[in-house]
């Protein structure tokens, strides 16, 4: 891709940057990518409309029109993960809605960057959605091909099969995980970076079985149960939360 003068990020908690703390709020891969772009192409204007907990209908119905109105060069769109993790959701239905968003953005003249879902088979409970994520990813690959969208394929990236890339909740990346996503996205855009997302984590001993099961129980109590509770009561972690960068403004 040529010179990027404006970048708008759309999506949910992944793109908002949850669990990558900044001085105020969260940083995340999208902010980090904007910083990489700015370093080589000064003058970038950047907006981040992503809000934690948002579903595909909200992202395509609300964030996409806002992005179209901003007329950016580049738009990242990662959406559907919250839908896919919900019982009874259909990957094909979610993918059709995603395609509507990609079509609208492409017709508006933006270059679109899409993302596949992570391989979560190593995460207790989440591995139950493994096959649905795989199917949804196939749809995303197809959409990217048909609309000439850039595709950050997170599924085969081995670094994300290591718990050290993830927050304690096992649902959100930590700062290093976000750093690696930003590096991969920059590579895809042809933006020079000084680090390599492929750098492996240092070797370590496998955890003792009893310690691992104790940690699983703690995770289920502190993170899984509240997540299920919100789903059952129709609540979202993003209720009352707005976009952190709603306007295209200079990064610095």
VONUKE-864904 format. One line per field, with one value per residue (C-alpha): chain; residue number from 1; x, y, z. Coordinates in steps of 0.2 Angstrom, whole numbers, padded with zeros to 4 digits, always signed. Layout:
// residues N
cadena <- c(A, ...)
num <- c(NUM, ...)
c1 <- c(X, ...)
c2 <- c(Y, ...)
c3 <- c(Z, ...)
END
This chain:
// residues 252
cadena <- c(A, A, A, A, A, A, A, A, A, A, A, A, A, A, A, A, A, A, A, A, A, A, A, A, A, A, A, A, A, A, A, A, A, A, A, A, A, A, A, A, A, A, A, A, A, A, A, A, A, A, A, A, A, A, A, A, A, A, A, A, A, A, A, A, A, A, A, A, A, A, A, A, A, A, A, A, A, A, A, A, A, A, A, A, A, A, A, A, A, A, A, A, A, A, A, A, A, A, A, A, A, A, A, A, A, A, A, A, A, A, A, A, A, A, A, A, A, A, A, A, A, A, A, A, A, A, A, A, A, A, A, A, A, A, A, A, A, A, A, A, A, A, A, A, A, A, A, A, A, A, A, A, A, A, A, A, A, A, A, A, A, A, A, A, A, A, A, A, A, A, A, A, A, A, A, A, A, A, A, A, A, A, A, A, A, A, A, A, A, A, A, A, A, A, A, A, A, A, A, A, A, A, A, A, A, A, A, A, A, A, A, A, A, A, A, A, A, A, A, A, A, A, A, A, A, A, A, A, A, A, A, A, A, A, A, A, A, A, A, A, A, A, A, A, A, A, A, A, A, A, A, A)
num <- c(1, 2, 3, 4, 5, 6, 7, 8, 9, 10, 11, 12, 13, 14, 15, 16, 17, 18, 19, 20, 21, 22, 23, 24, 25, 26, 27, 28, 29, 30, 31, 32, 33, 34, 35, 36, 37, 38, 39, 40, 41, 42, 43, 44, 45, 46, 47, 48, 49, 50, 51, 52, 53, 54, 55, 56, 57, 58, 59, 60, 61, 62, 63, 64, 65, 66, 67, 68, 69, 70, 71, 72, 73, 74, 75, 76, 77, 78, 79, 80, 81, 82, 83, 84, 85, 86, 87, 88, 89, 90, 91, 92, 93, 94, 95, 96, 97, 98, 99, 100, 101, 102, 103, 104, 105, 106, 107, 108, 109, 110, 111, 112, 113, 114, 115, 116, 117, 118, 119, 120, 121, 122, 123, 124, 125, 126, 127, 128, 129, 130, 131, 132, 133, 134, 135, 136, 137, 138, 139, 140, 141, 142, 143, 144, 145, 146, 147, 148, 149, 150, 151, 152, 153, 154, 155, 156, 157, 158, 159, 160, 161, 162, 163, 164, 165, 166, 167, 168, 169, 170, 171, 172, 173, 174, 175, 176, 177, 178, 179, 180, 181, 182, 183, 184, 185, 186, 187, 188, 189, 190, 191, 192, 193, 194, 195, 196, 197, 198, 199, 200, 201, 202, 203, 204, 205, 206, 207, 208, 209, 210, 211, 212, 213, 214, 215, 216, 217, 218, 219, 220, 221, 222, 223, 224, 225, 226, 227, 228, 229, 230, 231, 232, 233, 234, 235, 236, 237, 238, 239, 240, 241, 242, 243, 244, 245, 246, 247, 248, 249, 250, 251, 252)
c1 <- c(+0000, +0006, +0007, -0006, -0012, -0027, -0032, -0048, -0049, -0066, -0071, -0073, -0061, -0047, -0046, -0050, -0034, -0040, -0027, -0013, -0013, -0008, -0006, -0025, -0035, -0028, -0016, -0018, -0012, -0021, -0013, +0004, +0001, -0003, +0013, +0023, +0015, +0018, +0036, +0039, +0025, +0023, +0007, -0005, -0022, -0030, -0047, -0052, -0070, -0069, -0079, -0077, -0092, -0098, -0107, -0106, -0123, -0117, -0100, -0107, -0122, -0114, -0095, -0094, -0105, -0095, -0079, -0086, -0090, -0072, -0065, -0049, -0036, -0035, -0049, -0046, -0061, -0061, -0078, -0089, -0078, -0091, -0105, -0096, -0092, -0111, -0121, -0132, -0123, -0120, -0103, -0111, -0124, -0110, -0099, -0113, -0115, -0096, -0096, -0109, -0097, -0082, -0092, -0098, -0080, -0072, -0085, -0081, -0063, -0054, -0042, -0049, -0038, -0047, -0042, -0045, -0049, -0036, -0034, -0041, -0040, -0028, -0040, -0052, -0071, -0066, -0060, -0078, -0079, -0064, -0074, -0085, -0070, -0062, -0077, -0079, -0060, -0064, -0077, -0065, -0052, -0065, -0071, -0053, -0050, -0066, -0064, -0045, -0043, -0028, -0029, -0020, -0021, -0020, -0024, -0007, +0003, +0012, +0016, -0003, -0003, +0008, -0001, +0013, +0004, -0012, -0020, -0025, -0043, -0037, -0049, -0038, -0020, -0008, +0004, +0016, +0002, -0004, +0014, +0015, -0001, +0004, +0021, +0012, +0000, +0014, +0023, +0008, +0007, +0025, +0028, +0046, +0048, +0063, +0056, +0050, +0033, +0040, +0052, +0049, +0046, +0060, +0058, +0051, +0046, +0028, +0017, +0014, -0003, -0010, -0005, -0012, -0029, -0029, -0026, -0040, -0052, -0046, -0049, -0066, -0071, -0064, -0067, -0077, -0092, -0094, -0093, -0107, -0117, -0116, -0122, -0137, -0142, -0140, -0127, -0110, -0094, -0096, -0112, -0110, -0093, -0089, -0075, -0058, -0053, -0070, -0062, -0048, -0035, -0016, -0007, +0005)
c2 <- c(+0000, +0018, +0032, +0032, +0049, +0043, +0027, +0022, +0007, -0002, -0017, -0022, -0025, -0032, -0016, -0004, -0012, -0020, -0026, -0016, -0002, +0016, +0032, +0035, +0020, +0007, +0007, -0009, -0015, -0002, +0013, +0004, +0002, +0020, +0024, +0013, +0022, +0039, +0035, +0033, +0044, +0059, +0068, +0053, +0056, +0042, +0037, +0022, +0019, +0002, -0002, -0017, -0030, -0024, -0036, -0037, -0028, -0014, -0012, -0013, -0003, +0011, +0011, +0008, +0023, +0034, +0028, +0030, +0048, +0051, +0046, +0037, +0029, +0014, +0005, -0010, -0020, -0034, -0040, -0055, -0063, -0059, -0066, -0082, -0086, -0085, -0101, -0104, -0091, -0096, -0091, -0089, -0077, -0067, -0067, -0060, -0045, -0043, -0043, -0029, -0018, -0022, -0018, -0001, +0003, -0002, +0007, +0022, +0021, +0014, +0000, -0012, -0023, -0039, -0051, -0069, -0076, -0084, -0102, -0104, -0123, -0121, -0111, -0121, -0119, -0108, -0123, -0128, -0114, -0120, -0127, -0111, -0100, -0111, -0109, -0091, -0089, -0097, -0084, -0070, -0077, -0077, -0060, -0053, -0061, -0054, -0037, -0036, -0033, -0035, -0049, -0052, -0070, -0073, -0091, -0098, -0086, -0098, -0084, -0083, -0101, -0096, -0090, -0076, -0067, -0066, -0057, -0067, -0068, -0078, -0068, -0052, -0050, -0042, -0028, -0040, -0049, -0032, -0027, -0043, -0040, -0022, -0028, -0041, -0028, -0016, -0030, -0033, -0014, -0013, -0001, -0003, -0009, -0014, -0029, -0046, -0053, -0071, -0069, -0084, -0084, -0091, -0109, -0114, -0130, -0136, -0132, -0145, -0153, -0148, -0130, -0129, -0136, -0124, -0109, -0116, -0115, -0098, -0092, -0099, -0091, -0074, -0072, -0085, -0084, -0065, -0067, -0080, -0069, -0054, -0065, -0072, -0055, -0047, -0035, -0030, -0025, -0010, -0003, +0015, +0015, +0027, +0027, +0032, +0042, +0046, +0059, +0058, +0069, +0070, +0056, +0068)
c3 <- c(+0000, -0004, +0008, +0022, +0028, +0038, +0047, +0056, +0067, +0069, +0080, +0098, +0113, +0103, +0093, +0107, +0115, +0131, +0143, +0135, +0148, +0143, +0154, +0151, +0146, +0134, +0120, +0109, +0092, +0082, +0092, +0090, +0071, +0070, +0079, +0066, +0052, +0059, +0062, +0043, +0036, +0048, +0048, +0050, +0056, +0066, +0074, +0084, +0085, +0092, +0109, +0120, +0119, +0102, +0091, +0072, +0069, +0080, +0072, +0054, +0058, +0068, +0066, +0047, +0042, +0054, +0045, +0028, +0033, +0038, +0021, +0027, +0017, +0028, +0038, +0049, +0053, +0065, +0070, +0074, +0087, +0101, +0090, +0086, +0104, +0108, +0108, +0093, +0082, +0064, +0055, +0038, +0045, +0054, +0038, +0027, +0039, +0039, +0020, +0020, +0030, +0019, +0003, +0010, +0015, -0001, -0011, -0001, -0007, +0008, +0008, +0021, +0033, +0040, +0053, +0056, +0073, +0085, +0087, +0105, +0106, +0121, +0131, +0142, +0137, +0122, +0113, +0111, +0098, +0089, +0074, +0072, +0072, +0059, +0048, +0051, +0046, +0029, +0026, +0030, +0018, +0005, +0008, +0008, -0009, -0017, -0011, -0012, +0007, +0017, +0028, +0045, +0047, +0066, +0066, +0061, +0072, +0084, +0097, +0101, +0107, +0121, +0137, +0139, +0124, +0134, +0149, +0164, +0158, +0143, +0132, +0128, +0123, +0135, +0129, +0121, +0112, +0105, +0100, +0090, +0081, +0077, +0070, +0058, +0052, +0049, +0039, +0028, +0025, +0020, +0035, +0041, +0059, +0070, +0078, +0073, +0078, +0075, +0090, +0101, +0119, +0130, +0133, +0150, +0160, +0157, +0172, +0186, +0182, +0199, +0198, +0181, +0187, +0201, +0189, +0178, +0193, +0198, +0180, +0179, +0195, +0192, +0173, +0165, +0177, +0176, +0157, +0157, +0169, +0157, +0143, +0153, +0158, +0141, +0148, +0139, +0146, +0134, +0141, +0143, +0135, +0120, +0107, +0113, +0097, +0088, +0076, +0064, +0072, +0071, +0081, +0089)
END
